[in-house]
Every structure is written in structure tokens, then in C-alpha cells.
Amino acid sequence: MTMKPQACEQRVASIIPRPVHIVTGQGVFHLTAETIVRSNSAVSKEARWLQSDLSARCRVAPTRSREDSAANQRPHISLELAPETPLPAAGYCLDITPTVIKITAKDAAGVFYGTRTLLQLLPTTTDFESAEIPAMTITDHPRFAWRGMMIDSARHFIEVDHIKSFLDWMAFHKLNNLHWHLSDDQGWRIEIKKYPKLTEVGAYRESTPPYGDRKGSDHTRYGAFYTQQQIQEVVRYAAERHITVLPEIDMPGHMAAATAAYPYLGNSDLPDYAPKVQNHWGIHPYTLAPTEAVFEFVDDIFTEVCALFPSTYIHMGGDEAPKTQWEASPRVQALMQAKGLKDGHEVQSYFVKRVEKILASKGRKLIGWDEIREGGLSPQASVMSWRGEAGGIASAQEGHDVVMCPQSHMYFDYYQAPAAQELAKGAEFQAFENFLPLQQVYQYDPVPAQLSPQEATHILGVQANLWSEFIKDFKKMQYQAFPRIAALAEVAWSPAADKDYANFLERLEGILAHYQLAQINCGPIYTPAPQ
Ligand code: TNX
């Protein structure tokens, strides 16, 4: 099926995130079974991806050829690494003429992003034999180096195949950081060889709260975990798509599952101390104790975590750690006295600083939720600002690197249409009880106006968080993530000066067709009625 010129133009207008610069050209490139994908060896992987993505979409796959093939005289797609191009890191030039589609970049990531843009220019049918791709030249690069999504495997487990599919869609949107929340009060999900009970005990809870009931219990055992081999598989799959996987082991709070497995890690000198893997949501009191035995455990855990994840950063959580157990524990009180720690906040700060040393000894950098500022931020730490922007602003002003993910704009577990409207569709549409429509995601600017240009250099980028209390399966995960992921992509990648919601919505039409083709269970686009 060939596309009408009008439809071609529509496709040009449908790229998300919006590229920095597009110049339309003359004529069209005919993509057919005869089309060849060629590349130099440095980007042969990217060529392989493009070819396999194209073959999933075209009836007959284009073939791949070596650089020196005589067949290169035919219309072809060429991927080239050109280290001396003036393009910034991860930027690319996609030049489409009637005879050649050429993607050039300084690095392999840039070439990869060029191929992602090209895929968005394809017709949204599966079995076309020939497609007209309009001539144009796109020069593009990301605004931020950190373009992230957090997924939560602790509250509800996410199958490896579903994570892989999610990674594909992150790549489609040019996102490059998967923050993987692997432990929480409701489950420990990563195999740790030295501490087998973490998964034997900590990966299972007695019951799953049914939708609609935050405290409910249906008395069935719920649980699962990732073997180290599965983790490696995910990390490898992500890396091939230029995505870094950032592991999070949340501490010292959100530790009910680990303390249920090994009570000595907690404040076990308290009377009637009996931690359990939790079966309802919210904040629980089971913190790790700041003892030497615990720091030894933390060191061991991160030894195995670092062997699995090559990321520069390791996330230690640090959020919502209640001080109640520390204040009640005679052992922690004695420790505080010995170390001169005045209150629970100083214990939290002491804990974070110890973890930072452990991570530094393994050549890694610490990142944590903005509560790691409590009682004084450790010297080299980076901060994820989720309770609004204040923690991020203060951290950047003090010279710390920051990823912005304020709940006001970046919490994809919230409703995207009014709750009453969603719940009318059925109890399974329940989401976390706040409201975050698409437009609000789109309007976010990760660089707060309060920051000077120098301070703003500490804003590494932006991330959306998809907590899974109310996300029981992959269909619901898609529902919460799409189409807000498209708005996130544009916030993270495109120039702030080009922001235009109406224009974004027009381009989103074309992207929705891609979602539909892949049978993505896309959430609603809610537009508030004019007052
Ligand atoms: C707060 S954001 C949490 C999570 C919850 C989330 C629900 C953060 C660091 N902690 O434990 O899942 O709210 O939106």
C-alpha cells in the first residue's frame, strides 16, 4: 500500500519528541523490500535493530549489506558514525532524499535515536510493501542527558518480557534511564546469593490487597522475584537500546520485607518486634538499624548489585523513613549517644553518609529521594526531587546533581482523568488518589526559574515515576504510562522554547496510531472543560 502525499505530510508532523530542527525537502524515498540498510561496523548493532524493526512492520524485510557492497548503488539507508560532526552527544542528523536515507551521529546513541525518528515516519499499518517517506533533513539532540522512567516491581511484580516491551517503548520515545524499584515493604524482588531469605521470605506476602481496598486482604500468597540471570538479561536488553538501568534498594525505610527475612537488620531490641512482609500500602515503621552488622549487610548487598548493574549511580531510596522505631530502640539510643546524633534526622543523615562511603568504595555514586537531605546531605550525593521541587532546587544551589520528578507533574500512578470518571468504568480503573492530566506533564519545565545558569547545570534531567500499588498487570501499566510517556519524552528531549500543547496534541494523533498498531492499552486524553 502506498501512502498519499497528504498522509506523508501528516507523518512529518507526528514526531515525538519534537526534533530541534526540520527542513522539508523535495520528493519521497520509496522504502521497499529492495531497500538496503548499510552501516559501518561501529553501528552494526543499530543497523540490525533498524532492520528488525522494519521487518516487523514491512511485509518483506529490507536486507542488510556491508559498506563495500555493489548493491549500495540502489536506494538505501545508511547509518554512519562520524566522530568529528559538530552534533552534541546523542544528537543525530537524519537526511532523507529520494535515493538515500542517511543517519549520521557522533556516537552510537545518536545513530540509534535517528533510527527511532525514522520509525515514526513509517505508515501505521503492519504489512505495507512500499512506503513513501517524505524528503527532509532533521537535526536533533536531547535537552537533558537523563530522561527517565521509574517502574515499581515491589508492589506488583512485572514479568521480564513486559519490562522488555516497556524498554522498547522507552526507546521509541528516546528515554534512556530505567529506574528499577526492586525492594519495598511489600516485597524484595532481587535474588541476593549471600542472603537467600531475602527472596525465600521477603519476596512473598500473605495476601494481595484487592483493588479498591487499601487495607484489604484476600488471603492468597502473592510474590515473585528476579533471578540474577534475569536481571542481567534486562540490563543487557536495555543497554542494546541505549538505556541505563538504575537499581534502587530502598533504605533505611521501606524495609519490612528485608527485616521480615532477617530481623537482626531491624530494631529487633524493641518489645514484640515481629516484622512481616506487608500486605497493605502506605508507610510502615520497619527501618534498618544503623548498626555495624547492618552496614556489613548493605555492603554485601551492593557488592552483588554492582556486579549486576554497570550504572554510574546506585539508588538507595531514603524516602519515608519513620523515626519512631529508632527513637524507641534502646540500642539505637545508645548508638546515637556514642556518635553524638541528636535526633532521628541525624540518624538518617548518618545512615546515608555510611551508604555513600560503601558505594564510593565500589566506584559508584549515590542517588536518593529528596529525604536524604534530612539532617544534612552527604557530600557527593545526587538527589531525586519528588516532594515538589524544593529539595531539588536547594540541592542544585548547593552544587549537587539533581533529577527532577516532582509528584505534581511526574507521578504516572495518579489519575489522568477525574477519578469519578475513571471509577465509573470499573474498580480496576482505580489509581493513586491524585490527579495528573496529560497537559500538566507536558507543561513541566525541569529547570526551575529560581536557579542561576550555573546552578541549572546541576539539573541532570527529568523522570516520571510509575508506582504500582494500583497496577496489577501490564495492561494497567500501559494505561497509566501512555500517553503521558509522550509528554515526558518531549519535556526531557525537546527545546523548552518550542513548547506548544496544541501542536503536541496534533503530533500525538500520529503517535497514537503507533500505539494502536502495537495494541497498547493507552489511557485517556482528558481536556478540562473551559470554565
Ligand atoms: C510515595 S515517591 C512513595 C512511594 C509510593 C508513592 C505513591 C516516594 C519516594 N515514595 O512509596 O508508592 O508515594 O505515589
Residues whose N, C-alpha, C, O or C-beta is under 5 A from the ligand:
A	BS01	TNX	D319 W369 W386 F432 W467
